Amino acid sequence: MDKQKSIASSAAPTKRVKRSECGIANALDLIGDKWTLLIMRDALFFQCRTFADFSNQPEHIPTNLLSERLKRLVTFGALEKIAYQSKPERFQYVPTKLGNSMKPLLKELRAFGDAHV
């Protein structure tokens, strides 16, 4: 196995254009769909790291959506894409400091769902 190398470790998150002055509206531009929230749940609480880890979760995210959401989360800076194998090339996705800051949001969302849904 090759020494891990970061694909996006030194890259700063992409500057985003805000559509609104409302923080909720701006956050929903990134996490406004269930798949993004579930990917972050899996990365933060279930230690999913590889594409296979995420795709094997009970919700069965379609692979095309998984690929697109992982790219979006890496570009945003919530996940870091790190090569862990070179032949064939394989990557793991590790939560960043920014990604870890989503834990309280996900915990509250779970508490709401457990209590009211």
N, C-alpha and C positions, 0 to 999 in steps of 0.2 A: 504494500500500500504506500502511495506517495505521501510525502509530508503535506498536510492540509494547506491549501492556499485559498485565500479569500478572493472572491470575484468582485465583491462590492464593499469590502471592509473600509477602505480609505475614501471611497466616494461619498460625498455628502448627499443627503437626500435631495431629490429634484425639487427645485423651487416651484411651488404650486401657485396658481392664480386663484385667489379667493373669489367665489361668485357672490358671497354674502358677507356681511359683518357678523352674522350669527355663527357661533362656534359649532352648534349642533348641525346646521346645514353644511358647514365645511367638513365636519367629521363624516357626515353621511356621504359626501362625495367619495370618500375612500371606503368606508365600511358599511355602506348602505345596502348591502345584500347579505343574505345568510351565509353564503360560502366563505366570504372573507372573515366573518366573525368565527365561523367554525374552524377555519384553518388556524387562526390565531389561538382559539381555544385548544386545539390539538397540539400546537407548538408550545404553548405556555403551561398547560396542565397535564398533557398526556405524553410529553416529550417526543412527539412526532418530529422527525428530522428529514427523512427522505421522501421522495415522490411516492414511493410504494407505501410508506407509513401513512401518509395522508390519504391516499386512494383506498387503503384498506379499512378506513374507519366506517362505522355502521351507516353513516349517511350516504355513502357511495357517490361522492362528488364526481361528475363526469370529468374525464381526464382533460378535455379541452378547456373546461372552466378552471380546473385545478392549475393547469399550466399558466393560464392568463392571470389568475389571482396571485399565484406565487411571484410572477414577474412584477405585478403591481405592488405587492408588499415589499419586494426587494427595492424597487425604484423609490418607493415612499420612504424606505429606511427602517421599516418595522422588522424585516428579516434580513439576515446576511446570508448570501449564497456562497458556500465554501466547497471547493472540490475536495473529495476524499478518495477518489480513485481515478486513474488516468486511462486505463484500457479495460473496458470502455469507460469513457468519462462519466462520472457520477458525482452528484452534488448533494449536500445536506443544507437545510435551511434552519438557521439558528436565530432565535429572537435577539434583537438588539436592545439597547437601553430604551429606545423609543417604543419598541414592541412590548417590552416588559411593562411599560407605563399603561398598557391596555388592561392589565390584570384586574384592577379595581372595577373598571367598566364591565368586564365579563363576569366578575363575581356578582355585581349588582344585577346584571341582566339575568343571571341564573337564579338569584334570590327572587326576583320579580316573577320569573317563569314558574319556579317551584311554588310560590305563594298564590299566583293568580291564574295560571293556565292549566 
